[in-house]
Amino acid sequence: MRNTLGDLNNHLFAQLERLSDEELSGDKLAEEITRAKAVTSVASQIIANGSLVLEATRLGNDKMNVDTSLPKMLEG
């Protein structure tokens, strides 16, 4: 099973829904906030990596005057 940027988007929205749960309070809310920070940190690195791959692909395509599809890791 491979993960996609679409999966990442789904995870981020699921995390947002958990944080929006008005019944969460005290320790449970603190745990969810800690989890959200970890998810956000990992998501930021995944997005930065995807941006780097996309930019490298663009630079390579410009240098060689070719038009290719998206890098595999960025396909949905």
N, CA and C atoms as an extended XYZ file, in Angstrom:
228
Properties=species:S:1:pos:R:3:atomname:S:1:resname:S:1:resid:I:1 pbc="F F F"
N         0.835       -1.177        0.000 N   MET     1
C         0.000        0.000        0.000 CA  MET     1
C         0.889        1.253        0.000 C   MET     1
N         0.627        2.183       -0.876 N   ARG     2
C         1.424        3.405       -0.904 CA  ARG     2
C         0.572        4.593       -0.491 C   ARG     2
N         1.213        5.537        0.125 N   ASN     3
C         0.511        6.740        0.552 CA  ASN     3
C         0.650        7.811       -0.509 C   ASN     3
N        -0.362        8.640       -0.639 N   THR     4
C        -0.353        9.708       -1.630 CA  THR     4
C        -0.560       11.051       -0.922 C   THR     4
N        -0.389       12.129       -1.672 N   LEU     5
C        -0.673       13.445       -1.108 CA  LEU     5
C        -2.161       13.580       -0.785 C   LEU     5
N        -2.991       12.857       -1.509 N   GLY     6
C        -4.414       12.828       -1.187 CA  GLY     6
C        -4.651       12.186        0.178 C   GLY     6
N        -3.908       11.124        0.464 N   ASP     7
C        -4.001       10.485        1.780 CA  ASP     7
C        -3.561       11.456        2.879 C   ASP     7
N        -2.488       12.183        2.606 N   LEU     8
C        -2.012       13.169        3.568 CA  LEU     8
C        -3.098       14.205        3.841 C   LEU     8
N        -3.723       14.673        2.807 N   ASN     9
C        -4.808       15.644        2.954 CA  ASN     9
C        -5.925       15.077        3.827 C   ASN     9
N        -6.280       13.818        3.596 N   ASN    10
C        -7.319       13.175        4.402 CA  ASN    10
C        -6.907       13.079        5.870 C   ASN    10
N        -5.647       12.727        6.119 N   HIS    11
C        -5.151       12.641        7.498 CA  HIS    11
C        -5.204       14.003        8.189 C   HIS    11
N        -4.832       15.044        7.459 N   LEU    12
C        -4.847       16.382        8.045 CA  LEU    12
C        -6.267       16.823        8.399 C   LEU    12
N        -7.207       16.545        7.523 N   PHE    13
C        -8.598       16.902        7.827 CA  PHE    13
C        -9.156       16.054        8.969 C   PHE    13
N        -8.769       14.790        9.038 N   ALA    14
C        -9.203       13.944       10.153 CA  ALA    14
C        -8.653       14.488       11.470 C   ALA    14
N        -7.402       14.947       11.445 N   GLN    15
C        -6.812       15.527       12.652 CA  GLN    15
C        -7.563       16.796       13.058 C   GLN    15
N        -7.904       17.602       12.080 N   LEU    16
C        -8.670       18.821       12.348 CA  LEU    16
C       -10.018       18.487       12.986 C   LEU    16
N       -10.664       17.442       12.498 N   GLU    17
C       -11.942       17.025       13.076 CA  GLU    17
C       -11.768       16.569       14.524 C   GLU    17
N       -10.683       15.835       14.808 N   ARG    18
C       -10.449       15.399       16.189 CA  ARG    18
C       -10.218       16.603       17.101 C   ARG    18
N        -9.479       17.597       16.606 N   LEU    19
C        -9.235       18.793       17.407 CA  LEU    19
C       -10.509       19.607       17.616 C   LEU    19
N       -11.455       19.482       16.710 N   SER    20
C       -12.707       20.239       16.798 CA  SER    20
C       -13.742       19.583       17.710 C   SER    20
N       -13.426       18.401       18.217 N   ASP    21
C       -14.350       17.679       19.096 CA  ASP    21
C       -14.513       18.461       20.397 C   ASP    21
N       -15.678       19.042       20.593 N   GLU    22
C       -15.926       19.878       21.769 CA  GLU    22
C       -15.994       19.080       23.065 C   GLU    22
N       -16.094       17.767       22.962 N   GLU    23
C       -16.132       16.931       24.163 CA  GLU    23
C       -14.734       16.639       24.700 C   GLU    23
N       -13.702       16.939       23.908 N   LEU    24
C       -12.332       16.733       24.370 CA  LEU    24
C       -11.954       17.826       25.359 C   LEU    24
N       -11.354       17.417       26.457 N   SER    25
C       -10.878       18.406       27.421 CA  SER    25
C        -9.769       17.783       28.266 C   SER    25
N        -9.111       18.607       29.027 N   GLY    26
C        -8.081       18.135       29.951 CA  GLY    26
C        -6.973       17.366       29.264 C   GLY    26
N        -6.639       16.222       29.850 N   ASP    27
C        -5.536       15.401       29.345 CA  ASP    27
C        -5.787       14.893       27.928 C   ASP    27
N        -7.032       14.544       27.639 N   LYS    28
C        -7.347       14.035       26.288 CA  LYS    28
C        -7.118       15.121       25.239 C   LYS    28
N        -7.501       16.343       25.550 N   LEU    29
C        -7.273       17.455       24.632 CA  LEU    29
C        -5.765       17.715       24.487 C   LEU    29
N        -5.050       17.675       25.587 N   ALA    30
C        -3.594       17.883       25.546 CA  ALA    30
C        -2.921       16.812       24.690 C   ALA    30
N        -3.363       15.554       24.813 N   GLU    31
C        -2.819       14.468       23.996 CA  GLU    31
C        -3.095       14.718       22.513 C   GLU    31
N        -4.299       15.164       22.208 N   GLU    32
C        -4.673       15.404       20.810 CA  GLU    32
C        -3.877       16.571       20.237 C   GLU    32
N        -3.628       17.587       21.033 N   ILE    33
C        -2.819       18.715       20.578 CA  ILE    33
C        -1.385       18.264       20.305 C   ILE    33
N        -0.839       17.427       21.178 N   THR    34
C         0.505       16.886       20.962 CA  THR    34
C         0.549       16.057       19.682 C   THR    34
N        -0.471       15.242       19.484 N   ARG    35
C        -0.558       14.423       18.263 CA  ARG    35
C        -0.652       15.326       17.031 C   ARG    35
N        -1.450       16.375       17.109 N   ALA    36
C        -1.621       17.299       15.981 CA  ALA    36
C        -0.288       17.968       15.623 C   ALA    36
N         0.474       18.336       16.640 N   LYS    37
C         1.788       18.942       16.380 CA  LYS    37
C         2.711       17.962       15.673 C   LYS    37
N         2.682       16.702       16.072 N   ALA    38
C         3.516       15.686       15.428 CA  ALA    38
C         3.069       15.452       13.985 C   ALA    38
N         1.768       15.357       13.769 N   VAL    39
C         1.232       15.155       12.421 CA  VAL    39
C         1.610       16.334       11.526 C   VAL    39
N         1.473       17.544       12.061 N   THR    40
C         1.807       18.747       11.300 CA  THR    40
C         3.285       18.773       10.932 C   THR    40
N         4.128       18.380       11.852 N   SER    41
C         5.570       18.360       11.597 CA  SER    41
C         5.920       17.384       10.470 C   SER    41
N         5.369       16.182       10.547 N   VAL    42
C         5.625       15.183        9.506 CA  VAL    42
C         5.040       15.636        8.174 C   VAL    42
N         3.822       16.167        8.204 N   ALA    43
C         3.176       16.637        6.975 CA  ALA    43
C         3.994       17.738        6.316 C   ALA    43
N         4.538       18.640        7.115 N   SER    44
C         5.361       19.724        6.565 CA  SER    44
C         6.586       19.171        5.843 C   SER    44
N         7.200       18.140        6.396 N   GLN    45
C         8.364       17.537        5.756 CA  GLN    45
C         7.985       16.823        4.462 C   GLN    45
N         6.842       16.155        4.461 N   ILE    46
C         6.376       15.480        3.245 CA  ILE    46
C         6.105       16.506        2.149 C   ILE    46
N         5.457       17.604        2.515 N   ILE    47
C         5.150       18.647        1.540 CA  ILE    47
C         6.431       19.296        1.022 C   ILE    47
N         7.383       19.571        1.916 N   ALA    48
C         8.660       20.160        1.499 CA  ALA    48
C         9.402       19.218        0.554 C   ALA    48
N         9.379       17.933        0.841 N   ASN    49
C        10.036       16.950       -0.020 CA  ASN    49
C         9.372       16.916       -1.393 C   ASN    49
N         8.046       16.934       -1.422 N   GLY    50
C         7.323       16.953       -2.698 CA  GLY    50
C         7.634       18.201       -3.497 C   GLY    50
N         7.721       19.329       -2.818 N   SER    51
C         8.057       20.593       -3.500 CA  SER    51
C         9.456       20.535       -4.102 C   SER    51
N        10.392       19.967       -3.367 N   LEU    52
C        11.762       19.833       -3.866 CA  LEU    52
C        11.806       18.934       -5.102 C   LEU    52
N        11.117       17.816       -5.052 N   VAL    53
C        11.083       16.904       -6.195 CA  VAL    53
C        10.442       17.587       -7.402 C   VAL    53
N         9.357       18.307       -7.183 N   LEU    54
C         8.689       19.002       -8.276 CA  LEU    54
C         9.596       20.067       -8.888 C   LEU    54
N        10.269       20.847       -8.054 N   GLU    55
C        11.166       21.882       -8.557 CA  GLU    55
C        12.338       21.268       -9.319 C   GLU    55
N        12.897       20.195       -8.816 N   ALA    56
C        13.999       19.521       -9.513 CA  ALA    56
C        13.535       18.996      -10.870 C   ALA    56
N        12.329       18.467      -10.915 N   THR    57
C        11.774       17.973      -12.177 CA  THR    57
C        11.583       19.121      -13.161 C   THR    57
N        11.059       20.225      -12.678 N   ARG    58
C        10.879       21.399      -13.549 CA  ARG    58
C        12.214       21.890      -14.104 C   ARG    58
N        13.203       21.993      -13.225 N   LEU    59
C        14.525       22.449      -13.674 CA  LEU    59
C        15.109       21.502      -14.710 C   LEU    59
N        14.983       20.208      -14.464 N   GLY    60
C        15.488       19.220      -15.419 CA  GLY    60
C        14.757       19.304      -16.743 C   GLY    60
N        13.447       19.466      -16.697 N   ASN    61
C        12.656       19.561      -17.920 CA  ASN    61
C        13.006       20.826      -18.699 C   ASN    61
N        13.191       21.941      -17.988 N   ASP    62
C        13.553       23.199      -18.653 CA  ASP    62
C        14.909       23.088      -19.341 C   ASP    62
N        15.863       22.472      -18.661 N   LYS    63
C        17.215       22.332      -19.229 CA  LYS    63
C        17.213       21.467      -20.491 C   LYS    63
N        16.367       20.442      -20.487 N   MET    64
C        16.365       19.502      -21.615 CA  MET    64
C        15.251       19.815      -22.611 C   MET    64
N        14.486       20.889      -22.360 N   ASN    65
C        13.374       21.262      -23.229 CA  ASN    65
C        12.409       20.101      -23.468 C   ASN    65
N        12.052       19.427      -22.408 N   VAL    66
C        11.078       18.333      -22.502 CA  VAL    66
C         9.914       18.615      -21.570 C   VAL    66
N         8.820       18.019      -21.890 N   ASP    67
C         7.642       18.139      -21.040 CA  ASP    67
C         7.259       16.730      -20.616 C   ASP    67
N         7.437       16.427      -19.349 N   THR    68
C         7.097       15.092      -18.858 CA  THR    68
C         5.997       15.194      -17.818 C   THR    68
N         5.501       14.055      -17.420 N   SER    69
C         4.449       14.021      -16.407 CA  SER    69
C         5.051       14.290      -15.025 C   SER    69
N         4.178       14.399      -14.043 N   LEU    70
C         4.611       14.615      -12.669 CA  LEU    70
C         5.480       13.467      -12.181 C   LEU    70
N         6.381       13.724      -11.259 N   PRO    71
C         7.128       12.635      -10.634 CA  PRO    71
C         6.148       11.665       -9.975 C   PRO    71
N         6.494       10.395       -9.963 N   LYS    72
C         5.591        9.363       -9.441 CA  LYS    72
C         5.108        9.654       -8.023 C   LYS    72
N         6.008       10.179       -7.180 N   MET    73
C         5.613       10.415       -5.792 CA  MET    73
C         4.563       11.505       -5.654 C   MET    73
N         4.372       12.325       -6.697 N   LEU    74
C         3.381       13.388       -6.623 CA  LEU    74
C         2.062       13.027       -7.303 C   LEU    74
N         2.019       11.859       -7.911 N   GLU    75
C         0.781       11.436       -8.548 CA  GLU    75
C        -0.234       11.077       -7.484 C   GLU    75
N        -1.483       11.355       -7.767 N   GLY    76
C        -2.554       11.113       -6.792 CA  GLY    76
C        -2.999        9.729       -6.794 C   GLY    76
